[in-house]
Amino acid sequence: MTNQTNNKPGTPPIGGSPGDGAGVTSDVPMIRVAVASLMGTVIEFYDFLIFAAAAALVFGHVFFPALGEAAGTAAAFGTLGVAFIARPIGAVLFGHVGDRLGRKRTLIVTMLVMGFATVAIGLLPTPATIGAAAPILLVTLRLCQGLAAGGEWAGAVLFTSEHAPAGKRGFWSMFTNLGGAIASLLALGTFFIADLAMSDADFRSYGWRIPFLLSALLLLFGLWIRLKTSETPVFEQDRARREKTELPVIEAIRRQWREILLGGGALLMPFALYYMGASYLVNYGTSALDLGSSSVLGAAVVGGLTLAAGVVAGGALSDRIGRRRVILTASCVAVGWCLVLFPLLDTRSLLIFWVGLCISTLISGFAYGVAGSYLSELYETRYRYTAAAIAYSLAAIFGGALPPLVAAPVTSTEALGSYGMSLLLALLCLVSATCTFVVKDTSKRDLTDIAAVLVAGSRP
């Protein structure tokens, strides 16, 4: 890869529109960069989603049998939430390394940590074999997944956005979260096939392990493609000219704490709708609505397709009309949709369940498709990895982990019942819309020269 100032006639600068400021060029094919980024999120989301599906379907029975069905399921969802708590720690840890040593090195480490932890879960003995050590090891490995995920997404999306040509950053950055949609198809599809191919007893005994062990194949391919890709030109240019700076996390919080909070707030909606569809609704459909597990998993698999469609459409559309407009529109639509979601689901119609889950993931996909380019454009290069990772982790905690964890107490209230979840989701979507409205559109900004405050009403 060459690392130089863009002086080719007719070639727009990477990281900004023509006239936005100086840019840098890269001779790395964008399709290779996109695949390297996509594979990271395929592994991250695949590993997260197979854990979420296993938590919804079998972990309560396998690792917490002494607690009973209800408490065991709650404990299983608790292990799911552990990773979200670890994500901000991973964001700071790997964000620091990524901002100091580079995106490529850090992404190789996060991929290794995530992959090994997932395979280890697939090999983990049950309490019948090693007693209380089994759930303790499960939580420990889940923490490792959370640490890796906290640093993986931001690095993967910066790897793409900092290579991307001007005017196409939204499209190319979309590939990072398209990896999440592909992972959804792989993860839930694997569980769907396993559920169809074996009895419930066999699935609970050993079938649930198969998706975890198969992640080793994704890990090997992901490492191969990432090792063949160079460091981003935007980072190389910034490292060559920067002077001694503070710790990235300190500088990011001191200089752009508002944008970190607003960026995380803007992404609450896609996390809330996506993780409800991929995790909680799988459990809700089988336990509360008495729908067959194969039918529910089939709906989740199709939901992965609608998620992918939304991601592609949102990313491409954001290059034409701006990031802010896409996220704001999707969040406003989501508010109305959430208010009717659980009343529709409670009709116990399988068709309505499929439609409800797929519309939820489609709306989520539009905002997910913009998330990568949106957060890349909010923060300065020298602490961009750290700031984007923290913002994304905050959205993951309050949008992805919180709703499933509070679902049981919320839906058990006599006054609201399941409609309480509709209100909670609508509130999260309203927060997303508000945070997005406050921040200016970022789609025309040059990634090599982000120094302005982006909050509306502040100096440009």
C-alpha positions as CSV (number, residue, x, y, z in Angstrom):
1,M,0.0,0.0,0.0
2,T,1.2,3.5,-0.7
3,N,0.6,6.3,1.7
4,Q,0.4,9.7,0.0
5,T,-1.4,12.9,-0.6
6,N,-4.1,12.6,-3.3
7,N,-2.9,14.5,-6.3
8,K,-4.4,12.5,-9.1
9,P,-6.7,14.6,-11.3
10,G,-10.3,13.5,-11.0
11,T,-9.7,11.2,-8.0
12,P,-11.6,12.3,-4.9
13,P,-9.9,12.1,-1.6
14,I,-10.5,9.3,0.8
15,G,-12.5,10.4,3.9
16,G,-14.2,13.4,2.4
17,S,-15.9,15.0,-0.6
18,P,-13.9,17.0,-3.1
19,G,-13.2,20.4,-1.6
20,D,-13.7,19.2,2.0
21,G,-10.0,19.2,2.7
22,A,-6.9,17.2,2.1
23,G,-7.3,13.5,1.7
24,V,-5.2,10.4,1.2
25,T,-5.4,7.6,-1.3
26,S,-5.1,3.8,-1.0
27,D,-4.1,1.3,-3.6
28,V,-5.8,-1.5,-1.7
29,P,-8.9,-2.9,-3.6
30,M,-12.0,-1.8,-1.7
31,I,-13.6,-5.2,-2.1
32,R,-10.8,-6.8,-0.2
33,V,-11.1,-4.1,2.6
34,A,-14.8,-4.6,2.7
35,V,-14.5,-8.4,3.0
36,A,-11.9,-8.1,5.7
37,S,-14.2,-5.8,7.7
38,L,-17.3,-7.9,7.0
39,M,-15.6,-11.1,8.2
40,G,-14.9,-9.6,11.5
41,T,-18.5,-8.7,12.2
42,V,-19.6,-12.0,10.8
43,I,-17.5,-13.7,13.5
44,E,-18.5,-11.2,16.2
45,F,-22.3,-11.3,15.5
46,Y,-22.3,-15.1,14.8
47,D,-20.6,-15.8,18.1
48,F,-22.9,-13.3,19.9
49,L,-26.1,-14.6,18.2
50,I,-25.4,-18.3,18.7
51,F,-24.9,-17.5,22.4
52,A,-28.2,-15.5,22.4
53,A,-30.1,-18.3,20.7
54,A,-28.6,-20.9,23.0
55,A,-29.5,-18.8,26.0
56,A,-33.1,-18.5,24.8
57,L,-33.4,-22.2,24.0
58,V,-31.1,-24.5,26.1
59,F,-28.7,-22.7,28.4
60,G,-31.2,-22.5,31.2
61,H,-31.7,-26.3,31.1
62,V,-28.0,-27.2,30.4
63,F,-26.1,-24.9,32.8
64,F,-28.7,-23.8,35.4
65,P,-31.0,-26.9,35.9
66,A,-31.2,-26.5,39.6
67,L,-32.9,-23.1,39.3
68,G,-36.0,-24.3,37.6
69,E,-37.3,-23.3,34.2
70,A,-38.2,-19.6,34.8
71,A,-35.1,-18.8,37.0
72,G,-32.9,-20.8,34.8
73,T,-34.0,-18.9,31.7
74,A,-33.4,-15.6,33.6
75,A,-29.9,-16.7,34.6
76,A,-29.2,-17.7,31.0
77,F,-30.2,-14.2,29.7
78,G,-28.1,-12.8,32.5
79,T,-25.0,-14.5,31.0
80,L,-26.0,-13.0,27.7
81,G,-25.9,-9.5,29.3
82,V,-22.5,-10.1,30.9
83,A,-20.8,-9.6,27.5
84,F,-22.5,-6.2,27.1
85,I,-21.2,-5.0,30.4
86,A,-17.7,-6.1,29.3
87,R,-18.0,-4.2,25.9
88,P,-17.1,-0.7,27.2
89,I,-13.9,-2.2,28.9
90,G,-13.0,-3.8,25.6
91,A,-13.8,-0.6,23.8
92,V,-11.3,1.4,26.0
93,L,-8.7,-1.4,26.0
94,F,-8.7,-2.2,22.3
95,G,-9.5,1.3,21.3
96,H,-6.3,2.5,23.0
97,V,-4.3,-0.1,21.1
98,G,-6.1,0.7,17.8
99,D,-5.5,4.4,18.1
100,R,-1.8,4.0,19.1
101,L,-0.7,1.0,17.1
102,G,-3.1,0.7,14.2
103,R,-6.5,-0.8,13.2
104,K,-5.1,-3.9,11.5
105,R,-3.1,-5.3,14.5
106,T,-5.9,-4.7,16.9
107,L,-8.5,-6.4,14.7
108,I,-6.4,-9.5,14.4
109,V,-6.2,-9.8,18.2
110,T,-9.9,-9.2,18.7
111,M,-10.8,-11.8,16.2
112,L,-8.6,-14.4,17.9
113,V,-10.0,-13.7,21.3
114,M,-13.6,-13.9,20.1
115,G,-13.0,-17.0,18.1
116,F,-11.2,-19.0,20.8
117,A,-13.7,-18.1,23.4
118,T,-16.6,-19.2,21.2
119,V,-15.0,-22.6,20.4
120,A,-14.2,-23.1,24.1
121,I,-17.9,-22.6,24.9
122,G,-18.7,-25.4,22.4
123,L,-16.4,-27.7,24.3
124,L,-17.5,-26.6,27.8
125,P,-18.5,-29.5,30.2
126,T,-21.9,-29.2,31.9
127,P,-22.6,-29.0,35.7
128,A,-23.2,-32.7,35.7
129,T,-19.5,-33.2,34.9
130,I,-17.7,-30.4,36.7
131,G,-20.4,-28.9,39.0
132,A,-20.6,-25.2,39.7
133,A,-17.4,-24.6,37.6
134,A,-19.4,-25.0,34.4
135,P,-21.6,-21.8,34.7
136,I,-18.6,-19.9,36.1
137,L,-16.5,-20.8,33.1
138,L,-19.5,-20.0,30.8
139,V,-19.6,-16.5,32.3
140,T,-15.8,-16.1,32.0
141,L,-15.8,-17.0,28.4
142,R,-18.8,-14.7,27.8
143,L,-16.8,-11.9,29.3
144,C,-13.9,-12.7,26.8
145,Q,-16.5,-12.4,24.0
146,G,-17.7,-9.1,25.4
147,L,-14.1,-7.7,25.6
148,A,-13.4,-8.7,22.0
149,A,-16.7,-7.4,20.7
150,G,-16.0,-4.1,22.4
151,G,-13.0,-3.5,20.2
152,E,-14.0,-5.4,17.1
153,W,-16.8,-3.5,15.6
154,A,-15.3,0.0,15.8
155,G,-12.0,-1.3,14.3
156,A,-13.7,-3.1,11.5
157,V,-15.8,-0.2,10.5
158,L,-12.9,2.2,10.7
159,F,-10.9,-0.2,8.6
160,T,-13.5,0.3,5.8
161,S,-14.4,3.9,6.3
162,E,-10.8,5.1,6.4
163,H,-10.1,3.3,3.1
164,A,-13.3,4.3,1.4
165,P,-13.4,6.9,-1.5
166,A,-15.3,10.1,-1.1
167,G,-19.0,10.0,-1.7
168,K,-19.2,6.2,-1.2
169,R,-18.3,6.0,2.5
170,G,-21.9,5.0,3.5
171,F,-22.0,2.2,0.9
172,W,-18.6,0.7,1.8
173,S,-19.0,1.1,5.6
174,M,-22.3,-0.7,5.3
175,F,-20.4,-4.0,4.7
176,T,-19.3,-4.0,8.3
177,N,-22.9,-4.4,9.6
178,L,-23.9,-6.5,6.6
179,G,-21.6,-9.0,8.2
180,G,-24.0,-8.9,11.2
181,A,-26.9,-9.8,9.0
182,I,-25.0,-12.6,7.3
183,A,-24.0,-13.8,10.8
184,S,-27.7,-13.8,11.8
185,L,-28.5,-16.1,8.9
186,L,-25.6,-18.4,9.7
187,A,-26.2,-18.6,13.4
188,L,-30.0,-18.9,13.5
189,G,-29.9,-21.0,10.3
190,T,-27.5,-23.5,12.0
191,F,-29.8,-23.7,15.1
192,F,-32.8,-24.1,12.8
193,I,-31.3,-27.0,10.9
194,A,-30.1,-28.6,14.1
195,D,-33.6,-28.3,15.6
196,L,-35.1,-29.9,12.6
197,A,-32.5,-32.7,12.3
198,M,-32.5,-34.0,15.9
199,S,-34.8,-34.6,18.8
200,D,-35.1,-32.1,21.7
201,A,-33.1,-34.4,23.9
202,D,-30.2,-34.7,21.4
203,F,-30.2,-31.0,20.8
204,R,-30.0,-30.2,24.5
205,S,-27.4,-32.9,25.0
206,Y,-24.9,-32.1,22.2
207,G,-26.6,-30.4,19.2
208,W,-26.3,-26.9,20.6
209,R,-22.5,-27.3,20.6
210,I,-22.3,-27.6,16.8
211,P,-22.8,-23.9,15.9
212,F,-20.1,-22.9,18.5
213,L,-17.5,-25.4,17.1
214,L,-18.3,-24.4,13.5
215,S,-17.1,-20.8,14.3
216,A,-13.5,-22.2,14.0
217,L,-14.0,-22.2,10.2
218,L,-15.0,-18.6,10.1
219,L,-12.0,-17.7,12.4
220,L,-9.5,-19.2,10.0
221,F,-10.9,-17.5,6.9
222,G,-11.2,-14.2,8.7
223,L,-7.6,-14.2,9.9
224,W,-6.4,-15.1,6.4
225,I,-8.2,-12.2,4.7
226,R,-7.2,-9.7,7.4
227,L,-3.5,-10.6,7.2
228,K,-3.6,-9.8,3.5
229,T,-4.9,-6.2,4.0
230,S,-2.8,-3.1,4.8
231,E,-3.3,-0.5,7.5
232,T,-5.7,2.4,6.7
233,P,-4.2,5.4,4.9
234,V,-6.1,7.9,7.1
235,F,-4.5,6.4,10.3
236,E,-1.0,6.2,8.7
237,Q,-1.2,9.9,7.7
238,D,-2.4,10.9,11.2
239,R,0.3,8.9,12.9
240,A,3.0,10.4,10.8
241,R,2.1,14.0,11.6
242,R,0.7,13.8,15.2
243,E,2.5,15.1,18.2
244,K,2.5,13.5,21.7
245,T,-1.1,13.3,22.9
246,E,-3.1,12.2,25.9
247,L,-4.5,8.8,26.4
248,P,-7.1,8.3,23.6
249,V,-9.9,7.6,26.1
250,I,-9.1,10.8,28.1
251,E,-8.8,12.9,25.1
252,A,-12.0,11.5,23.5
253,I,-14.0,12.1,26.6
254,R,-12.5,15.6,27.3
255,R,-13.0,16.8,23.7
256,Q,-16.1,15.0,22.4
257,W,-18.1,13.6,25.3
258,R,-21.3,15.0,23.9
259,E,-20.8,13.3,20.5
260,I,-20.0,10.0,22.3
261,L,-23.2,10.1,24.2
262,L,-25.3,11.3,21.3
263,G,-23.7,8.8,18.9
264,G,-24.5,6.0,21.3
265,G,-28.0,7.3,21.9
266,A,-28.7,7.5,18.2
267,L,-28.0,3.7,17.8
268,L,-30.3,2.6,20.7
269,M,-33.1,1.8,18.2
270,P,-31.3,-0.6,15.9
271,F,-29.9,-2.5,18.9
272,A,-33.2,-2.7,20.7
273,L,-35.2,-4.0,17.7
274,Y,-32.5,-6.3,16.5
275,Y,-31.6,-8.1,19.7
276,M,-35.3,-8.4,20.6
277,G,-35.9,-10.1,17.3
278,A,-32.8,-12.3,17.5
279,S,-33.0,-13.3,21.1
280,Y,-36.0,-12.3,23.3
281,L,-38.7,-13.0,20.7
282,V,-37.3,-16.4,20.0
283,N,-38.0,-17.2,23.7
284,Y,-41.2,-15.3,23.8
285,G,-42.6,-17.1,20.7
286,T,-41.9,-20.5,22.1
287,S,-42.7,-20.0,25.8
288,A,-45.4,-17.2,26.0
289,L,-47.1,-17.7,22.6
290,D,-46.8,-21.5,22.4
291,L,-45.4,-21.5,18.9
292,G,-43.2,-24.3,17.6
293,S,-39.5,-23.8,18.0
294,S,-38.8,-24.6,14.3
295,S,-41.4,-22.1,13.2
296,V,-40.0,-19.4,15.5
297,L,-36.4,-20.1,14.4
298,G,-37.6,-20.0,10.8
299,A,-39.0,-16.5,11.3
300,A,-35.7,-15.4,12.9
301,V,-33.8,-16.7,9.8
302,V,-36.0,-14.8,7.5
303,G,-35.6,-11.8,9.8
304,G,-31.9,-12.0,9.0
305,L,-32.7,-11.5,5.3
306,T,-34.8,-8.5,6.0
307,L,-32.1,-7.1,8.2
308,A,-29.6,-7.5,5.4
309,A,-31.9,-5.7,3.0
310,G,-32.3,-2.8,5.4
311,V,-28.5,-2.6,6.0
312,V,-27.7,-2.4,2.2
313,A,-30.6,0.1,1.6
314,G,-29.7,2.3,4.5
315,G,-26.0,2.5,3.8
316,A,-26.4,3.2,0.1
317,L,-29.2,5.7,0.7
318,S,-27.1,7.6,3.3
319,D,-24.7,8.6,0.6
320,R,-27.5,10.3,-1.3
321,I,-29.6,11.9,1.5
322,G,-27.3,11.9,4.5
323,R,-26.8,9.8,7.6
324,R,-28.9,11.9,9.8
325,R,-32.0,11.7,7.7
326,V,-31.9,7.9,7.4
327,I,-31.4,7.2,11.1
328,L,-34.0,9.9,12.1
329,T,-36.6,8.5,9.7
330,A,-36.0,4.9,10.8
331,S,-36.2,5.8,14.5
332,C,-39.5,7.8,14.1
333,V,-41.1,4.9,12.2
334,A,-39.8,2.5,14.9
335,V,-41.6,4.5,17.6
336,G,-45.0,3.9,16.0
337,W,-44.2,0.3,15.1
338,C,-43.1,-0.7,18.7
339,L,-46.4,0.6,20.1
340,V,-48.3,-2.0,18.1
341,L,-45.7,-4.8,18.1
342,F,-46.6,-6.8,21.2
343,P,-50.4,-6.4,20.8
344,L,-50.0,-7.9,17.4
345,L,-47.7,-10.7,18.6
346,D,-50.2,-11.6,21.4
347,T,-52.8,-12.6,18.8
348,R,-50.7,-15.9,18.8
349,S,-50.8,-16.0,15.0
350,L,-47.7,-17.6,13.5
351,L,-48.1,-15.4,10.3
352,I,-48.2,-12.2,12.4
353,F,-45.2,-13.4,14.4
354,W,-43.2,-13.8,11.2
355,V,-44.3,-10.4,9.9
356,G,-43.7,-8.7,13.2
357,L,-40.2,-10.1,13.6
358,C,-39.3,-9.3,10.0
359,I,-40.5,-5.7,10.0
360,S,-38.6,-5.1,13.2
361,T,-35.4,-6.3,11.7
362,L,-36.0,-4.4,8.5
363,I,-36.4,-1.1,10.4
364,S,-33.4,-1.9,12.5
365,G,-31.3,-2.7,9.4
366,F,-31.8,0.8,7.9
367,A,-30.1,2.4,10.9
368,Y,-27.5,-0.4,11.2
369,G,-26.5,0.2,7.6
370,V,-25.6,3.8,8.5
371,A,-24.0,3.2,11.9
372,G,-20.5,2.6,10.6
373,S,-20.1,5.7,8.5
374,Y,-22.0,7.8,11.0
375,L,-19.8,7.1,14.0
376,S,-16.6,7.3,11.8
377,E,-17.5,10.8,10.9
378,L,-18.2,12.0,14.4
379,Y,-14.7,11.7,15.9
380,E,-11.1,12.9,15.3
381,T,-8.7,10.3,13.9
382,R,-6.3,10.1,16.8
383,Y,-9.0,8.8,19.2
384,R,-11.7,7.7,16.6
385,Y,-11.3,4.0,17.4
386,T,-11.8,4.6,21.2
387,A,-14.7,7.1,20.8
388,A,-16.6,5.0,18.2
389,A,-16.1,1.8,20.3
390,I,-17.4,3.5,23.5
391,A,-20.4,5.0,21.7
392,Y,-21.3,1.7,20.1
393,S,-20.8,-0.2,23.4
394,L,-23.2,2.2,25.2
395,A,-25.8,1.6,22.5
396,A,-25.3,-2.2,22.9
397,I,-25.7,-2.1,26.7
398,F,-28.8,0.1,26.9
399,G,-30.4,-1.0,23.6
400,G,-29.2,-4.6,23.2
401,A,-28.8,-6.0,26.7
402,L,-31.3,-4.0,28.8
403,P,-34.6,-4.9,27.1
404,P,-34.2,-8.7,27.3
405,L,-33.0,-8.4,30.9
406,V,-36.0,-6.4,32.1
407,A,-38.5,-8.1,29.9
408,A,-39.7,-10.6,32.6
409,P,-40.4,-8.0,35.3
410,V,-41.9,-5.6,32.8
411,T,-44.3,-8.1,31.2
412,S,-45.2,-9.5,34.6
413,T,-46.8,-6.3,35.8
414,E,-50.6,-6.7,36.0
415,A,-51.3,-3.2,34.7
416,L,-49.3,-3.4,31.5
417,G,-48.4,-7.0,30.7
418,S,-46.6,-7.5,27.4
419,Y,-47.5,-4.0,26.3
420,G,-44.9,-2.8,28.8
421,M,-42.3,-4.0,26.4
422,S,-43.9,-2.1,23.5
423,L,-43.7,1.1,25.6
424,L,-40.1,0.4,26.6
425,L,-39.0,-0.2,23.0
426,A,-40.9,2.9,21.8
427,L,-39.1,5.0,24.5
428,L,-35.7,3.7,23.4
429,C,-36.6,4.5,19.7
430,L,-37.7,8.0,20.8
431,V,-34.3,8.6,22.5
432,S,-32.6,7.5,19.3
433,A,-34.7,10.0,17.2
434,T,-33.9,12.8,19.7
435,C,-30.2,12.2,19.7
436,T,-30.0,12.0,15.9
437,F,-32.0,15.2,15.6
438,V,-29.5,17.1,17.8
439,V,-26.4,16.1,15.8
440,K,-25.7,17.7,12.4
441,D,-25.4,15.6,9.3
442,T,-21.9,14.2,8.9
443,S,-21.9,12.7,5.4
444,K,-19.8,15.4,3.7
445,R,-17.0,15.5,6.3
446,D,-13.4,14.8,5.6
447,L,-12.1,12.1,8.0
448,T,-8.6,13.6,7.9
449,D,-9.9,16.9,9.3
450,I,-12.6,16.5,11.9
451,A,-12.0,19.2,14.5
452,A,-15.4,21.0,14.6
453,V,-18.1,20.5,17.1
454,L,-21.0,18.7,15.5
455,V,-23.8,19.5,17.8
456,A,-26.4,21.6,16.1
457,G,-26.2,25.2,17.2
458,S,-22.5,25.1,17.9
459,R,-19.8,26.6,15.7
460,P,-19.4,24.7,12.3
